[in-house]
Amino acid sequence: MLCTTKILFAQFEGRKFLSGSASVNLINSKPENGNVTSSYGYNFDMSMGTFKTNTRSAGWRLSNSIVGGKQTFSYYNGNETVYYDNTGIRNAGVGIGRFWQFYKHFNNKTGIFAGPGVDLRFSHGSSYTTATDYRTLYNGKENMISLSAGLSAGIYYQFSEKWWVTASLAFASPVSVDYSFLSNDNITENTNYKQQLLNYRFSPDFTFPSVGFGLRYFLAK
């Protein structure tokens, strides 16, 4: 049994792999009383890593996300109701990260993995809101640079020599720091307010379960 185990695990050391996962969201809302709203978006991440040993790998991760759609807002200008249409991308982000993973192989098909990671991300967002009296329309814009350190865990199933399917099980981001550039435009009065914020967070809580699926492809040696 000991010899068989060593032969089985030897196939991972030195192998390079590509991993990726993606999700797409499409929403269309048409209430009986109100304006039609629609939204679209996707989240995509891709990573490239190398097995340093049979039970340890490390690599780099790239991520990208976009949220957009159409929204209609209304506010009062005197006794007149003004409608304002917002169409296009409302939020976009891109990130790069470094990860380390440690594996427990149950057999030649399945196993679990877990490890830390560090991510640097930039995002831009825009949102519209109205005042409580519906006489003022605001457009808030935010540019954010964030740095976070986290932990993640998952499970894999090997259905061929070069392909794995993976599923995430838990995630935590205990430490994060972000710096934001905020701008709030008063559309009705044509005024602007700017602000800069530095936020930091320490939260050792785990999100469990955190289910997400991906694929991993092993490159030829």
C-alpha positions as CSV (number, residue, x, y, z in Angstrom):
1,M,0.0,0.0,0.0
2,L,2.8,2.4,0.8
3,C,4.5,1.8,-2.6
4,T,1.2,2.3,-4.4
5,T,0.5,5.6,-2.6
6,K,3.9,7.0,-3.6
7,I,3.4,6.0,-7.2
8,L,0.0,7.6,-7.2
9,F,1.1,11.0,-5.7
10,A,4.2,11.3,-7.9
11,Q,2.1,12.3,-10.9
12,F,1.3,15.8,-9.4
13,E,4.8,17.1,-8.5
14,G,6.1,19.6,-11.1
15,R,2.8,19.7,-13.1
16,K,1.5,23.1,-14.2
17,F,-2.3,23.8,-14.4
18,L,-4.8,26.4,-15.5
19,S,-8.0,26.9,-13.5
20,G,-11.0,29.0,-14.2
21,S,-14.6,29.7,-13.1
22,A,-17.3,32.0,-14.4
23,S,-20.8,33.0,-13.7
24,V,-23.3,35.1,-15.7
25,N,-26.4,36.9,-14.4
26,L,-29.3,38.2,-16.5
27,I,-32.3,39.9,-14.8
28,N,-35.3,41.6,-16.3
29,S,-38.1,43.1,-14.1
30,K,-41.4,44.5,-15.3
31,P,-43.7,45.4,-12.4
32,E,-47.4,46.2,-12.9
33,N,-46.8,49.7,-11.5
34,G,-43.3,51.0,-12.2
35,N,-40.5,51.2,-14.7
36,V,-38.9,48.2,-16.5
37,T,-35.4,47.5,-15.2
38,S,-32.8,45.1,-16.6
39,S,-29.4,44.1,-15.5
40,Y,-26.6,41.9,-16.7
41,G,-23.2,40.9,-15.2
42,Y,-20.5,38.3,-15.0
43,N,-17.7,37.2,-12.7
44,F,-14.6,35.5,-14.2
45,D,-11.4,34.4,-12.6
46,M,-8.5,32.4,-14.0
47,S,-5.4,31.1,-12.2
48,M,-2.2,29.4,-13.2
49,G,-0.2,27.3,-10.7
50,T,2.4,24.6,-10.3
51,F,2.6,21.7,-7.9
52,K,5.8,22.2,-5.9
53,T,5.4,18.9,-4.3
54,N,2.7,16.1,-4.4
55,T,0.6,17.9,-1.8
56,R,1.5,21.6,-2.3
57,S,0.9,24.1,-5.1
58,A,1.3,27.9,-5.7
59,G,0.3,30.2,-8.4
60,W,-1.2,33.5,-9.6
61,R,-4.8,34.5,-10.0
62,L,-6.6,37.1,-12.3
63,S,-10.2,38.2,-11.9
64,N,-12.6,40.4,-13.7
65,S,-16.3,41.4,-13.1
66,I,-18.9,43.7,-14.7
67,V,-22.4,44.7,-13.7
68,G,-24.6,46.8,-16.0
69,G,-28.1,47.3,-17.2
70,K,-30.9,49.8,-17.5
71,Q,-32.6,51.7,-14.6
72,T,-35.2,54.5,-14.7
73,F,-35.4,57.0,-11.8
74,S,-37.9,59.8,-11.2
75,Y,-37.9,63.0,-9.2
76,Y,-40.1,66.1,-8.8
77,N,-39.2,69.4,-10.4
78,G,-41.8,71.7,-9.0
79,N,-45.1,69.9,-9.8
80,E,-43.6,68.1,-12.8
81,T,-42.2,64.5,-12.6
82,V,-38.9,64.1,-14.4
83,Y,-37.7,60.7,-15.5
84,Y,-34.0,59.9,-15.8
85,D,-32.7,56.8,-17.6
86,N,-29.4,55.2,-16.6
87,T,-28.1,52.7,-19.1
88,G,-24.7,51.0,-19.3
89,I,-22.0,49.5,-16.9
90,R,-22.6,50.4,-13.3
91,N,-19.7,48.5,-11.7
92,A,-16.4,47.0,-13.1
93,G,-13.4,45.5,-11.3
94,V,-10.1,43.7,-12.0
95,G,-7.8,42.0,-9.7
96,I,-4.6,40.0,-9.3
97,G,-3.7,37.6,-6.6
98,R,-1.2,35.1,-5.3
99,F,-2.3,31.7,-3.8
100,W,-0.9,28.7,-2.0
101,Q,-2.8,25.4,-1.7
102,F,-2.3,22.3,0.4
103,Y,-3.9,19.0,-0.7
104,K,-5.1,15.8,0.9
105,H,-5.6,13.1,-1.8
106,F,-8.1,10.5,-0.8
107,N,-7.5,8.2,-3.8
108,N,-6.6,8.6,-7.5
109,K,-9.8,10.6,-8.2
110,T,-10.8,12.8,-5.3
111,G,-9.3,15.0,-2.6
112,I,-9.6,18.3,-0.7
113,F,-7.4,21.4,-0.7
114,A,-7.1,24.6,1.4
115,G,-4.7,27.5,1.7
116,P,-4.2,31.2,2.0
117,G,-4.2,33.9,-0.7
118,V,-3.5,37.6,-1.1
119,D,-5.4,39.8,-3.6
120,L,-5.1,43.3,-5.0
121,R,-8.1,44.7,-6.7
122,F,-9.3,47.9,-8.4
123,S,-13.0,48.6,-9.0
124,H,-15.1,51.5,-10.3
125,G,-18.8,51.8,-9.4
126,S,-21.6,54.2,-10.1
127,S,-25.1,54.3,-8.5
128,Y,-28.1,56.7,-8.6
129,T,-30.3,57.5,-5.6
130,T,-33.1,59.9,-4.8
131,A,-33.7,62.0,-1.7
132,T,-36.5,61.1,0.7
133,D,-38.7,63.8,-0.7
134,Y,-38.0,62.7,-4.3
135,R,-36.9,66.2,-5.3
136,T,-33.2,65.5,-5.7
137,L,-31.3,62.9,-7.8
138,Y,-27.8,61.9,-6.8
139,N,-25.1,60.1,-8.8
140,G,-22.5,58.5,-6.5
141,K,-19.2,57.3,-8.0
142,E,-16.5,55.3,-6.3
143,N,-13.0,54.2,-7.3
144,M,-11.6,51.7,-4.9
145,I,-8.2,50.0,-4.4
146,S,-8.3,47.1,-2.0
147,L,-5.8,44.7,-0.6
148,S,-7.0,41.5,1.2
149,A,-5.7,38.3,2.7
150,G,-7.9,35.3,2.9
151,L,-8.3,31.6,3.3
152,S,-10.3,29.1,1.1
153,A,-11.0,25.4,0.9
154,G,-12.4,23.2,-1.8
155,I,-12.7,19.7,-3.2
156,Y,-11.7,18.2,-6.5
157,Y,-12.7,15.3,-8.7
158,Q,-10.3,14.0,-11.5
159,F,-12.3,12.7,-14.4
160,S,-9.4,12.4,-16.8
161,E,-5.6,12.7,-16.8
162,K,-5.7,16.4,-17.7
163,W,-9.0,17.6,-16.3
164,W,-10.4,18.3,-12.8
165,V,-13.7,19.7,-11.7
166,T,-13.4,21.7,-8.5
167,A,-15.9,23.0,-6.0
168,S,-15.3,25.6,-3.3
169,L,-16.4,24.7,0.2
170,A,-15.6,27.7,2.5
171,F,-14.0,31.1,2.3
172,A,-12.8,33.7,4.7
173,S,-11.2,37.2,4.2
174,P,-10.1,38.0,7.8
175,V,-7.9,41.1,6.9
176,S,-8.6,43.7,4.3
177,V,-7.7,47.4,3.6
178,D,-9.2,49.6,1.0
179,Y,-8.8,53.2,-0.2
180,S,-11.8,54.9,-1.9
181,F,-12.2,58.0,-3.9
182,L,-15.8,59.1,-3.7
183,S,-17.7,61.6,-5.8
184,N,-21.4,62.5,-5.3
185,D,-23.0,64.6,-8.0
186,N,-26.3,66.4,-7.4
187,I,-28.0,66.0,-10.8
188,T,-30.9,68.4,-10.1
189,E,-28.8,71.2,-8.6
190,N,-25.6,70.6,-10.6
191,T,-23.3,70.5,-7.5
192,N,-20.5,68.0,-6.6
193,Y,-19.1,66.7,-3.3
194,K,-15.8,64.7,-3.1
195,Q,-14.4,62.5,-0.3
196,Q,-11.5,60.1,0.3
197,L,-11.8,57.2,2.7
198,L,-9.4,54.6,4.2
199,N,-11.1,51.5,5.6
200,Y,-9.6,48.5,7.2
201,R,-11.3,45.3,8.6
202,F,-10.5,42.4,10.7
203,S,-13.1,39.6,10.6
204,P,-12.0,36.0,11.3
205,D,-15.5,34.6,10.3
206,F,-15.8,31.8,7.7
207,T,-18.4,31.7,5.0
208,F,-19.6,28.1,5.0
209,P,-20.8,26.7,2.7
210,S,-19.5,28.8,-0.2
211,V,-20.3,26.7,-3.2
212,G,-18.8,27.5,-6.6
213,F,-17.7,25.2,-9.4
214,G,-14.7,25.5,-11.7
215,L,-12.4,23.5,-14.1
216,R,-8.7,22.8,-14.0
217,Y,-6.6,21.8,-16.9
218,F,-3.1,20.3,-16.6
219,L,-0.5,21.3,-19.1
220,A,1.8,18.8,-20.7
221,K,5.1,18.3,-18.9
